[in-house]
Amino acid sequence: MAADIPRRELENIQFMFEIMADPQTGLDAVDLGDGLRVLNLNPTMEMVKKLGGTERRNEKKITYEEFIPIYAELKKEKEQGCYEDFLECLKLYDKNENGLMLLSELNYAIRNLGEPLDDYQGDELMEDCVGPDEEDDDGFIPYHKFLARMCCRDDILNA
């Protein structure tokens, strides 16, 4: 199974394990979703549960060897969404078709649509992905920059 995963991705998985997992027991299954997201995958909470994630800490541990097929399976999943998919969704909020949307609408959408985020998760995402000087006087932001940060797309931010 590891032969199907490029060497660079295996190195990234190993690094994630060094940071997030206990060297003796492995990755706590409650952190499975976070570990996959660190590796630029976008599983839903339902998918994480299906792949072996748990809701409580110390219920289950996942070793590196057990994680590799989980990663490979999720990597094949087609319905994860990508920058372009998310961009099309946010264009629905771009009433003037000028690349801007209200920050309050983005905040609402992030917290309530699809798989909702709690207040802490929403605050963290907004803090990480909305630049400090991006909101204009009318409350609009360039949503493509938000998405580029959220999807780790430096090529778009630097263009």
Residue, then its C-alpha position, 0 to 999 in steps of 0.5 A: m500500500a505504501a508503494d502507491i504513495p509518493r515518497r514525499e507524501l510518506e515523509n509528510i505522514q511521518f512528520m505528522f506522526e512525529i508531531m501529533a502521535d505518541p511514539q509508543t502507541g500511535l495517533d489517538a483516533v480522536d485526532l485522525g481527522d486533524g492528522l488527515r487535514v494537516l496532510n491537505l485532505n478534507p474528510t468530513m466528520e462522518m468520513v473520519k468516523k467511518l475510517g476509524g476516528t473516535e469522539r473520545r480520547n484514548e479509546k483507540k490508537i492508530t499506528y503509522e502502518e494502520f494510518i497509511p491505508i486510511y490515507a490512501e483510501l481517503k486520497k482516492e475519494k473524489e468528493q473532498g472538494c478543492y479550491e476551484d469547487f469552493l470558489e464556485c460556491l462562494k461566487l454565489y455570495d458575490k452579488n456584484e461579481n467583483g470577487l468580493m463578499l461580505l465577511s459576515e456572510l462568509n463567517y455565517a456560511i463557514r459556521n452553519l452550512g455543510e458540516p458546521l463549525d463550533d465557535y472556536q473552530g470558526d474563530e480559528l479559521m477566520e483568524d488564520c485565513v482572513g488577512p488583518d487589512e482585507e476587510d474594506d469599510d463596507g465589510f467586504i473581503p476578497y474571498h479568493k484569498f480566504l480560500a487560497r489560505m484555507c486550501c494552502r494554495d500559495d501559488i494563488l496568493n503569490a500570483 
